[in-house]
Amino acid sequence: MRPYTRYEAEDVLKSMRSPNIRPPKLALRMKSTYRSGDLVLRAYDLNIGFPGKPLFALEKLTLTRGETAALIGGNGTGKTTLLKTLMGEHSQLSGEIVLGAGLKIGYFAQAHDGLNLENTVLDELMRHKPMGVGEARNFLAQYLFRADDVFKKVGMLSGGERGKLALAILALQGANFLLLDEPTNHLDIPAQEVLQEVLDQFEGTILLVSHDRYLIDRLATQIWALDDGELRVYKGAYKEYVEARDAEQLAQREQKLEAKAVAQPLPPAPAPINGAKAVPKPNKRQQEAIAKIEAQIHSVEGSLKELEILIERSSAAQKVSEVQTLGAEYASQQAALDDLLLQWAALAES
């Protein structure tokens, strides 16, 4: 057989199909063993914390089957403590917690502290649900533990691998009420996307603690916001919560500015010097307009700071499309701020 000419070789290479090589994908499944009652959780006049160290209080909340509540707030505000209180590991300081009928709770811990670090991956899975070695290995392969990976000690796994093992164990429980504490932490982007899809299709109820605004915006039907020792419930998605929160903050700023204007009246205008005209004192309507614009400026500045944080997190997570969307929103907010500053300057000088 004669060798190919250059042109023949090029034709052969062009006709060859490139190999379809894709990285392995997490095959997560999350199904409930049985259906819970319509009422999943109700609480009244609740105080959460420890003796001598209360963390927060709430008046009332209700969670029904099929809903997803996103619990948000700063570090140390009591989010994980609430989850452990619902599981019976801590007692509330006061108030009443009512759990619905037919609940099977599954818990995903942020620190994966339920895992035995001395066990192998295979032994740890079988510790939570006895099964044959072959069945366990096949199940772990869906979570990307293949071949000798199953014989690694849990203590030697990376944070992402521990997260996948914890998800595998959670999936075996058949829970219908998931308590998830930062479930996307340490997971790579493909695994995060799979988890989001699985939780979106989950037929049970979810109480989610997360700083992942994308995950919250996709899943949440109500927001439980922890701030300054109080838990407040907002019905609706995360975007609706942000709108309601910003409206509340704007109203509070306006009230404070109005109260300050009443408590501290403007000083009298100085007497004219050498026949010069006195500077006219701003009228009440002008003062109110200035106060309103100042409140709007503070609100937009707060939104810009939050967008900066979200852009930084999305950039670190390599969510390119999300960074682009947030960047466009940031530019829009910055333009609005510039316009408000011009309005403020014009009013102040008039």
C-alpha positions as CSV (number, residue, x, y, z in Angstrom):
1,M,0.0,0.0,0.0
2,R,1.5,3.3,-1.1
3,P,1.7,6.2,1.5
4,Y,-0.8,9.0,1.4
5,T,0.0,12.2,-0.4
6,R,-0.2,15.4,1.8
7,Y,-3.6,16.3,0.2
8,E,-5.0,12.7,0.7
9,A,-3.8,12.7,4.3
10,E,-5.6,16.1,4.9
11,D,-8.8,14.6,3.4
12,V,-8.6,11.6,5.7
13,L,-8.0,13.7,8.8
14,K,-10.9,16.0,8.0
15,S,-13.2,13.0,7.6
16,M,-12.3,11.6,11.0
17,R,-14.7,12.5,13.8
18,S,-13.1,14.0,16.8
19,P,-13.4,11.9,19.9
20,N,-16.4,12.8,22.1
21,I,-14.6,12.9,25.4
22,R,-16.6,14.4,28.3
23,P,-15.6,14.5,32.0
24,P,-17.6,12.1,34.1
25,K,-20.8,13.7,35.5
26,L,-22.3,13.3,39.0
27,A,-25.4,11.1,38.8
28,L,-27.2,12.4,41.9
29,R,-30.7,11.2,42.7
30,M,-32.8,12.5,45.6
31,K,-36.1,10.7,46.1
32,S,-38.4,10.5,49.1
33,T,-39.4,7.1,50.5
34,Y,-42.9,8.4,51.3
35,R,-44.9,11.6,51.3
36,S,-45.2,13.8,54.3
37,G,-48.3,15.6,55.5
38,D,-49.2,19.1,54.2
39,L,-47.8,20.8,57.3
40,V,-44.1,20.3,57.6
41,L,-43.0,22.9,60.2
42,R,-44.7,25.6,62.3
43,A,-43.1,27.7,65.1
44,Y,-44.5,30.3,67.5
45,D,-42.7,32.9,69.7
46,L,-39.5,31.0,69.3
47,N,-36.1,31.9,70.9
48,I,-33.1,30.0,69.6
49,G,-29.7,29.9,71.3
50,F,-28.0,28.6,74.4
51,P,-28.5,29.3,78.1
52,G,-27.1,32.7,78.7
53,K,-26.5,33.3,75.0
54,P,-29.7,33.8,73.0
55,L,-29.1,34.1,69.2
56,F,-32.4,35.2,67.7
57,A,-36.1,35.3,68.1
58,L,-39.1,34.9,65.7
59,E,-42.8,35.4,66.1
60,K,-44.2,32.9,63.7
61,L,-43.3,30.8,60.7
62,T,-45.0,28.0,58.6
63,L,-43.5,25.7,56.1
64,T,-45.7,23.4,54.0
65,R,-44.9,20.3,51.8
66,G,-43.1,21.1,48.6
67,E,-41.8,24.5,49.7
68,T,-38.2,25.6,49.9
69,A,-37.2,28.1,52.7
70,A,-33.8,29.7,52.4
71,L,-32.3,30.7,55.7
72,I,-29.9,33.6,55.2
73,G,-27.8,35.8,57.6
74,G,-24.3,36.5,58.7
75,N,-21.9,34.0,60.3
76,G,-22.7,33.2,63.9
77,T,-26.3,34.4,63.8
78,G,-27.7,31.0,64.6
79,K,-28.5,29.3,61.2
80,T,-26.9,26.0,62.0
81,T,-28.2,26.1,65.5
82,L,-31.8,26.3,64.2
83,L,-31.2,23.3,62.0
84,K,-29.9,21.3,65.0
85,T,-32.7,22.5,67.1
86,L,-35.2,21.1,64.5
87,M,-33.4,17.8,64.6
88,G,-33.6,17.7,68.5
89,E,-29.9,18.1,69.1
90,H,-30.5,21.4,70.9
91,S,-33.5,22.7,72.8
92,Q,-35.1,26.0,72.1
93,L,-34.9,28.6,74.9
94,S,-38.6,29.2,74.7
95,G,-41.5,29.0,72.3
96,E,-43.1,26.1,70.4
97,I,-41.9,24.0,67.4
98,V,-44.5,21.8,65.7
99,L,-43.2,19.2,63.2
100,G,-45.7,17.7,60.8
101,A,-46.8,14.1,60.4
102,G,-44.9,11.6,58.3
103,L,-41.6,13.5,58.3
104,K,-38.3,11.8,57.5
105,I,-35.5,14.4,58.0
106,G,-32.3,14.2,56.1
107,Y,-29.4,16.5,57.2
108,F,-26.4,17.7,55.2
109,A,-23.8,19.3,57.5
110,Q,-21.6,22.1,56.3
111,A,-18.5,20.6,58.0
112,H,-19.5,17.0,57.1
113,D,-19.0,16.3,60.8
114,G,-21.2,13.2,60.6
115,L,-18.5,11.3,58.6
116,N,-16.1,8.9,60.3
117,L,-12.7,10.1,59.1
118,E,-11.1,6.7,59.8
119,N,-13.4,4.7,57.6
120,T,-12.9,4.0,53.9
121,V,-15.4,5.6,51.5
122,L,-16.9,2.1,51.0
123,D,-17.2,1.3,54.7
124,E,-18.7,4.8,55.5
125,L,-21.5,4.3,52.9
126,M,-22.3,0.8,54.2
127,R,-22.2,2.1,57.8
128,H,-25.2,4.3,57.0
129,K,-27.1,1.7,54.9
130,P,-26.0,-2.0,54.9
131,M,-25.7,-3.5,51.4
132,G,-23.5,-5.8,49.4
133,V,-20.1,-4.6,48.4
134,G,-20.9,-4.7,44.7
135,E,-24.1,-2.7,45.1
136,A,-22.3,-0.2,47.3
137,R,-19.5,0.2,44.7
138,N,-22.0,0.7,41.9
139,F,-23.8,3.3,43.9
140,L,-20.6,5.2,44.7
141,A,-19.6,5.2,41.1
142,Q,-22.6,7.5,40.5
143,Y,-20.9,10.0,42.8
144,L,-17.5,9.6,40.9
145,F,-15.9,7.2,43.4
146,R,-14.5,4.6,41.1
147,A,-12.0,1.7,41.2
148,D,-9.6,2.2,44.1
149,D,-11.2,5.5,45.1
150,V,-13.7,3.6,47.3
151,F,-10.8,2.4,49.5
152,K,-9.6,5.9,50.3
153,K,-10.0,6.9,53.9
154,V,-12.6,9.7,54.4
155,G,-10.0,11.7,56.2
156,M,-7.8,11.8,53.0
157,L,-10.6,13.1,50.8
158,S,-10.8,16.7,49.5
159,G,-13.6,19.0,50.7
160,G,-15.4,18.4,47.4
161,E,-15.1,14.6,47.6
162,R,-16.4,14.6,51.2
163,G,-19.3,16.7,50.0
164,K,-20.1,14.2,47.3
165,L,-19.9,11.3,49.8
166,A,-22.2,13.2,52.2
167,L,-24.7,13.7,49.3
168,A,-24.5,10.0,48.5
169,I,-25.3,9.1,52.1
170,L,-28.2,11.7,52.1
171,A,-29.6,10.2,48.9
172,L,-29.8,6.8,50.5
173,Q,-32.0,8.0,53.4
174,G,-35.1,8.6,51.3
175,A,-35.9,11.8,53.3
176,N,-38.8,14.0,52.6
177,F,-37.6,17.0,54.6
178,L,-34.0,18.1,53.7
179,L,-32.1,20.3,56.1
180,L,-29.1,21.5,54.0
181,D,-26.3,23.5,55.5
182,E,-24.2,25.1,52.7
183,P,-24.6,22.1,50.3
184,T,-22.6,23.6,47.4
185,N,-19.5,24.4,49.5
186,H,-16.4,22.8,48.0
187,L,-18.3,21.3,45.0
188,D,-17.0,22.0,41.5
189,I,-19.2,23.8,39.1
190,P,-20.5,20.7,37.2
191,A,-21.5,19.1,40.6
192,Q,-23.2,22.4,41.7
193,E,-25.2,22.5,38.6
194,V,-26.3,18.8,39.0
195,L,-27.2,19.5,42.7
196,Q,-29.3,22.5,41.7
197,E,-31.2,20.5,39.1
198,V,-31.9,17.7,41.5
199,L,-33.1,19.9,44.3
200,D,-35.3,21.8,41.9
201,Q,-37.0,18.6,41.0
202,F,-37.2,17.2,44.6
203,E,-40.8,16.5,45.5
204,G,-40.3,17.0,49.3
205,T,-39.6,20.0,51.4
206,I,-36.3,21.8,51.8
207,L,-34.8,24.2,54.5
208,L,-31.7,25.6,52.9
209,V,-28.8,27.5,54.5
210,S,-26.6,29.0,51.8
211,H,-24.6,32.0,50.7
212,D,-25.1,30.9,47.0
213,R,-27.5,33.6,45.8
214,Y,-27.9,31.8,42.5
215,L,-29.1,28.6,44.2
216,I,-31.4,30.5,46.5
217,D,-32.9,32.5,43.7
218,R,-33.6,29.3,41.8
219,L,-35.1,27.2,44.6
220,A,-36.6,29.4,47.4
221,T,-40.3,30.0,47.8
222,Q,-39.8,32.0,51.0
223,I,-36.8,33.7,52.6
224,W,-36.0,33.5,56.3
225,A,-33.7,36.5,57.0
226,L,-31.7,36.6,60.2
227,D,-30.5,40.1,61.2
228,D,-29.9,41.8,64.5
229,G,-31.2,39.0,66.6
230,E,-34.5,38.6,64.7
231,L,-35.7,36.1,62.1
232,R,-38.1,37.7,59.6
233,V,-40.1,35.7,57.0
234,Y,-40.5,37.0,53.5
235,K,-42.9,35.1,51.1
236,G,-41.7,34.7,47.6
237,A,-38.3,34.3,45.7
238,Y,-35.0,35.9,46.6
239,K,-35.5,38.8,44.1
240,E,-38.8,39.7,45.8
241,Y,-37.1,39.6,49.2
242,V,-34.4,42.0,48.0
243,E,-37.1,44.4,46.7
244,A,-39.0,44.3,50.0
245,R,-35.9,44.7,52.1
246,D,-34.7,47.7,50.1
247,A,-38.1,49.3,50.3
248,E,-38.0,48.8,54.1
249,Q,-34.5,50.2,54.4
250,L,-35.4,53.2,52.3
251,A,-38.5,53.9,54.4
252,Q,-36.4,53.7,57.6
253,R,-33.8,56.0,56.2
254,E,-36.4,58.5,55.2
255,Q,-38.0,58.4,58.7
256,K,-34.6,58.9,60.3
257,L,-33.7,61.8,58.1
258,E,-37.1,63.5,58.6
259,A,-36.8,63.0,62.4
260,K,-33.3,64.5,62.3
261,A,-34.5,67.5,60.3
262,V,-37.2,68.2,62.8
263,A,-34.9,67.7,65.8
264,Q,-32.1,69.8,64.3
265,P,-33.6,72.9,62.5
266,L,-31.3,74.8,60.2
267,P,-29.4,77.7,61.8
268,P,-30.6,81.2,60.9
269,A,-29.0,82.7,57.8
270,P,-26.0,85.1,58.5
271,A,-26.6,88.8,58.3
272,P,-25.7,90.5,55.0
273,I,-22.1,91.8,54.9
274,N,-21.4,95.2,53.1
275,G,-24.9,95.2,51.5
276,A,-24.6,91.7,50.1
277,K,-27.8,89.7,49.6
278,A,-28.6,87.1,52.3
279,V,-28.5,83.5,51.2
280,P,-32.1,82.3,51.0
281,K,-33.0,79.5,53.5
282,P,-34.1,76.2,51.8
283,N,-37.8,75.8,52.1
284,K,-39.5,72.7,53.6
285,R,-40.2,71.1,50.2
286,Q,-36.6,71.5,49.1
287,Q,-35.4,69.9,52.4
288,E,-37.7,67.0,51.9
289,A,-36.5,66.5,48.3
290,I,-32.8,66.6,49.4
291,A,-33.6,64.1,52.2
292,K,-35.3,61.7,49.8
293,I,-32.5,61.8,47.3
294,E,-29.9,61.2,50.1
295,A,-31.9,58.1,51.2
296,Q,-32.0,56.9,47.6
297,I,-28.2,57.4,47.4
298,H,-27.6,55.3,50.5
299,S,-29.9,52.6,49.1
300,V,-28.0,52.4,45.8
301,E,-24.6,52.5,47.5
302,G,-25.8,49.5,49.6
303,S,-26.9,47.6,46.4
304,L,-23.5,48.3,44.8
305,K,-21.6,46.9,47.8
306,E,-23.8,43.7,47.6
307,L,-23.2,43.4,43.9
308,E,-19.5,43.7,44.4
309,I,-19.6,40.7,46.8
310,L,-21.8,38.7,44.3
311,I,-19.5,39.5,41.4
312,E,-16.4,38.4,43.4
313,R,-18.1,35.1,44.4
314,S,-19.3,34.4,40.9
315,S,-15.9,35.2,39.4
316,A,-14.2,32.8,41.9
317,A,-16.8,30.1,40.9
318,Q,-16.1,30.8,37.2
319,K,-19.8,31.5,36.5
320,V,-19.1,33.6,33.4
321,S,-22.7,34.3,32.4
322,E,-23.6,35.3,35.9
323,V,-20.6,37.6,36.2
324,Q,-21.8,39.3,32.9
325,T,-25.3,39.7,34.2
326,L,-24.1,41.1,37.6
327,G,-21.7,43.4,35.8
328,A,-24.5,44.9,33.7
329,E,-26.6,45.4,36.8
330,Y,-23.6,47.0,38.5
331,A,-23.1,49.4,35.6
332,S,-26.8,50.3,35.7
333,Q,-26.8,50.9,39.4
334,Q,-23.6,53.0,39.1
335,A,-25.3,55.2,36.4
336,A,-28.3,55.6,38.7
337,L,-26.0,56.7,41.5
338,D,-24.2,59.3,39.3
339,D,-27.6,60.7,38.3
340,L,-28.8,60.9,41.9
341,L,-25.6,62.7,42.9
342,L,-26.1,65.3,40.2
343,Q,-29.7,65.8,41.4
344,W,-28.5,66.2,44.9
345,A,-25.9,68.8,43.9
346,A,-28.4,70.8,41.9
347,L,-30.8,70.9,44.8
348,A,-28.1,71.8,47.3
349,E,-26.9,74.7,45.2
350,S,-30.4,76.1,44.4
